[in-house]
Amino acid sequence: MAFQFVTILALVAAVSAGVLPVQQVYHAAAPAQLAVAHAPVAVAHAQPIYAKPDDEYDPHPQYKFGYDVQDAISGDTKSQVEERDGDVVHGEYSLIDADGFKRVVQYTSDPINGFNAVVNRIPLEHQLKTVVKTVAPVAVAPLPIAYHQHH
Protein backbone atom coordinates (compact mmCIF):
# COMPACT_ATOMS: atom_id res chain seq x y z
CA MET A 1 0.00 0.00 0.00
CA ALA A 2 2.79 2.41 0.88
CA PHE A 3 4.50 1.66 -2.45
CA GLN A 4 1.35 2.61 -4.37
CA PHE A 5 1.01 5.83 -2.38
CA VAL A 6 4.64 6.80 -3.06
CA THR A 7 4.26 5.92 -6.77
CA ILE A 8 1.16 8.11 -7.12
CA LEU A 9 2.88 11.01 -5.34
CA ALA A 10 5.92 10.65 -7.61
CA LEU A 11 3.71 10.80 -10.72
CA VAL A 12 1.89 13.88 -9.41
CA ALA A 13 5.23 15.55 -8.66
CA ALA A 14 6.58 14.71 -12.13
CA VAL A 15 3.48 16.16 -13.81
CA SER A 16 3.62 19.28 -11.63
CA ALA A 17 7.31 19.80 -12.42
CA GLY A 18 6.65 19.50 -16.14
CA VAL A 19 8.68 16.31 -16.57
CA LEU A 20 5.63 14.43 -17.87
CA PRO A 21 3.48 16.31 -20.39
CA VAL A 22 -0.20 16.63 -19.68
CA GLN A 23 -2.49 16.76 -22.68
CA GLN A 24 -4.69 19.82 -22.47
CA VAL A 25 -8.28 19.58 -23.61
CA TYR A 26 -9.92 22.54 -25.30
CA HIS A 27 -13.65 22.81 -25.95
CA ALA A 28 -15.11 25.20 -28.49
CA ALA A 29 -17.80 27.45 -27.12
CA ALA A 30 -21.28 26.79 -28.43
CA PRO A 31 -22.65 29.54 -30.73
CA ALA A 32 -25.60 30.12 -28.39
CA GLN A 33 -23.22 31.14 -25.58
CA LEU A 34 -21.68 34.05 -27.48
CA ALA A 35 -22.80 37.50 -26.40
CA VAL A 36 -24.00 39.86 -29.12
CA ALA A 37 -24.08 43.63 -28.60
CA HIS A 38 -27.07 45.30 -30.25
CA ALA A 39 -26.72 48.77 -28.76
CA PRO A 40 -24.38 51.36 -30.27
CA VAL A 41 -20.93 51.32 -28.72
CA ALA A 42 -19.17 54.53 -27.72
CA VAL A 43 -15.64 54.78 -29.10
CA ALA A 44 -13.04 56.95 -27.43
CA HIS A 45 -10.54 58.47 -29.83
CA ALA A 46 -7.00 58.60 -28.52
CA GLN A 47 -5.62 62.05 -27.95
CA PRO A 48 -1.91 62.65 -28.48
CA ILE A 49 0.09 62.71 -25.27
CA TYR A 50 2.70 65.40 -25.11
CA ALA A 51 5.55 64.50 -22.79
CA LYS A 52 6.75 67.24 -20.51
CA PRO A 53 10.48 67.64 -20.94
CA ASP A 54 12.41 66.54 -17.87
CA ASP A 55 14.04 69.63 -16.44
CA GLU A 56 16.49 67.51 -14.44
CA TYR A 57 17.91 65.51 -17.38
CA ASP A 58 21.66 65.99 -17.72
CA PRO A 59 23.10 64.87 -21.07
CA HIS A 60 26.63 64.89 -19.59
CA PRO A 61 26.42 63.81 -15.91
CA GLN A 62 29.40 64.49 -13.67
CA TYR A 63 29.95 63.61 -10.04
CA LYS A 64 32.56 62.63 -7.47
CA PHE A 65 31.81 60.84 -4.22
CA GLY A 66 33.51 58.76 -1.60
CA TYR A 67 33.05 57.24 1.84
CA ASP A 68 35.22 55.63 4.48
CA VAL A 69 34.10 53.38 7.36
CA GLN A 70 36.48 52.53 10.21
CA ASP A 71 34.47 50.89 13.00
CA ALA A 72 36.78 49.70 15.78
CA ILE A 73 33.97 47.96 17.68
CA SER A 74 32.74 45.68 14.89
CA GLY A 75 35.96 45.66 12.88
CA ASP A 76 34.10 46.87 9.79
CA THR A 77 36.59 48.63 7.53
CA LYS A 78 35.69 49.69 4.01
CA SER A 79 35.94 52.63 1.65
CA GLN A 80 34.97 53.72 -1.85
CA VAL A 81 35.66 56.61 -4.20
CA GLU A 82 34.06 57.08 -7.61
CA GLU A 83 34.16 59.72 -10.31
CA ARG A 84 31.96 60.07 -13.38
CA ASP A 85 32.42 62.29 -16.41
CA GLY A 86 29.71 61.64 -18.99
CA ASP A 87 29.63 57.93 -19.79
CA VAL A 88 33.08 57.24 -18.28
CA VAL A 89 33.27 56.06 -14.66
CA HIS A 90 36.45 55.45 -12.62
CA GLY A 91 36.47 54.18 -9.08
CA GLU A 92 38.04 52.10 -6.34
CA TYR A 93 36.70 50.32 -3.30
CA SER A 94 38.32 48.29 -0.54
CA LEU A 95 37.24 46.08 2.32
CA ILE A 96 38.71 43.62 4.79
CA ASP A 97 37.91 40.00 3.94
CA ALA A 98 37.28 37.42 6.67
CA ASP A 99 40.58 35.67 5.89
CA GLY A 100 42.68 38.68 6.95
CA PHE A 101 43.31 40.15 3.50
CA LYS A 102 42.41 43.61 2.29
CA ARG A 103 40.63 43.45 -1.06
CA VAL A 104 41.17 46.50 -3.28
CA VAL A 105 39.14 46.74 -6.51
CA GLN A 106 39.92 49.40 -9.09
CA TYR A 107 37.34 49.68 -11.86
CA THR A 108 36.50 51.64 -14.98
CA SER A 109 33.47 51.67 -17.20
CA ASP A 110 32.94 53.30 -20.59
CA PRO A 111 30.82 52.70 -23.70
CA ILE A 112 33.75 51.32 -25.73
CA ASN A 113 35.40 48.87 -23.29
CA GLY A 114 32.48 48.16 -20.95
CA PHE A 115 33.15 47.42 -17.27
CA ASN A 116 36.67 46.38 -16.29
CA ALA A 117 38.00 45.70 -12.80
CA VAL A 118 41.39 44.85 -11.31
CA VAL A 119 41.27 43.04 -7.95
CA ASN A 120 44.24 42.99 -5.57
CA ARG A 121 44.46 41.16 -2.25
CA ILE A 122 46.88 42.49 0.33
CA PRO A 123 47.66 40.51 3.52
CA LEU A 124 47.31 42.50 6.72
CA GLU A 125 50.11 41.84 9.21
CA HIS A 126 48.22 42.92 12.33
CA GLN A 127 45.37 40.58 11.44
CA LEU A 128 47.74 37.64 10.98
CA LYS A 129 49.59 38.33 14.25
CA THR A 130 46.31 38.43 16.17
CA VAL A 131 45.25 35.08 14.75
CA VAL A 132 48.61 33.49 15.57
CA LYS A 133 48.54 34.82 19.15
CA THR A 134 45.02 33.59 19.87
CA VAL A 135 45.50 30.07 18.53
CA ALA A 136 46.72 27.73 21.28
CA PRO A 137 47.58 24.04 21.06
CA VAL A 138 44.68 21.81 21.96
CA ALA A 139 45.24 18.86 24.27
CA VAL A 140 43.74 15.69 22.83
CA ALA A 141 42.29 13.34 25.42
CA PRO A 142 41.99 9.65 24.61
CA LEU A 143 38.48 8.58 23.67
CA PRO A 144 36.68 6.33 26.18
CA ILE A 145 36.22 2.75 25.12
CA ALA A 146 32.65 1.59 24.99
CA TYR A 147 31.92 -1.76 26.57
CA HIS A 148 28.98 -3.77 25.35
CA GLN A 149 27.55 -6.88 26.90
CA HIS A 150 26.22 -9.42 24.46
CA HIS A 151 23.23 -11.43 25.59
N, C-alpha and C positions, 0 to 999 in steps of 0.2 A: 504494500500500500504506500509506504513512504517513497519507494522508487517511482511509482506513478505520479505522486505529488511533485517530486523534484523534477521529473521529466516534463510535466505540464508547465511548471514555473520556468524551466529553461526555455521552452518554446515561446512562452509569452515574453520573456526577456529578449529573446532573439528577434521576435517580430517588432517589439518596441524599439530596439536598437537599430532596426533597419537592416539587419543581417539577412532575414528572410523576407522576401517581398510579399506584400499583401495585395491581392487583386481588388481594385476599387470598383464598385458597381455604381453606374450612373443611370438614372431614370429620366426620360424625357417628360417634361410637364405636359399634362393633357391640355388641349386647346381651350377647354371650358374654364380652366383655372387662370388664364391670362387676363389681366385687368386692361380694360379699354377706356381711354379718356375721351369723353364726348364734349366736355366743356372747353372753351378756348383757354389756351395756356398763355400766361404772361411771360414774355421773354425780356430779360434784362440785358441791355447792350453794354458791353464792357467799355469803361471810360479809360483813357490813357492815364497811367500813373507817372507823375513827374517826380523823380527822386530829388530830394533836397541834397545839395552838395554838402559833403562832410567838411565842416570848417576845421576839424582837427586833423585831417589827413596830411601827412608829411611825405612828400615824394622822395626825400633824402633824409631819413632819420639818422640822428646822431645822439649818442649818449656814452657816458662813462659811469661805472659804478663799482663798488667793492664792499666787502665786509670781512671782518676778522673776529673769530670766536676763540677765546682762551679761557675755558672754565676749569679752574683748578680743582673744584669739588668733584665734578663728574669726569674730568679728564678729557672732555670734548674739546678738540682743537681742530679748527678748520678755517679756511679763508678762500676768497674768490675775488678776482678783478676781471672786468670785461669792458671792452670798448667797441663801439659800433660806429661805422662811417658809411652810410648808405647800405649796400648789401654785403659789406665786408665786416666780419666780426672777428676780433682777436680776444683771447682770454686765457686765464690760468686759474686753476683751483687746486687746493691741497687739503689733505686730511690725514689723520693718523689711523692706520689699519690696526686691527686687533692683534696682528702678529708682530707689532713693534716697528713697523716700517712706516715712513712718511710717503704717501703717494702724492706725486705732483703731476698734474695733467695740464699740458699747454695745448691749446686748440685754436684753429682758425676755420672760418667758413666763408665761402664766397661762391658766386654763381658759376664760376668756371671750374673750380676744383672740388666743390662740395665741402663736406665737413671732414677735417683731418685733425687727429689728435696724437700727441706724443706723451707716453706715460713713463715716468721714472719712479723707481722705488728706492728710497734712501733709508738705510738702517739708522735707528736712533740709539746712540750709546747709552744714554741714561735709562732708556726702557729695558735694554738688554741687561744692564747691571742690576736693576731692580729684580728682574726675573731670576737671575743667577743667585742673588742674595736670599730670596725667599724660598727657593727650592732646597729642601733638606733631604738627606737620605732617609729612606723609609725602612724600618726594621720589619723583616718578614718572619712571622711566627709560623711554626709548623702547623699544618692542618690537622685537626683531630681525626682519629681513625674511627670510623663507624663500625660498631659491632652489631651483628644481626644474629638472632637465634633462629635456627631452622626447626620447624616442627614437623 
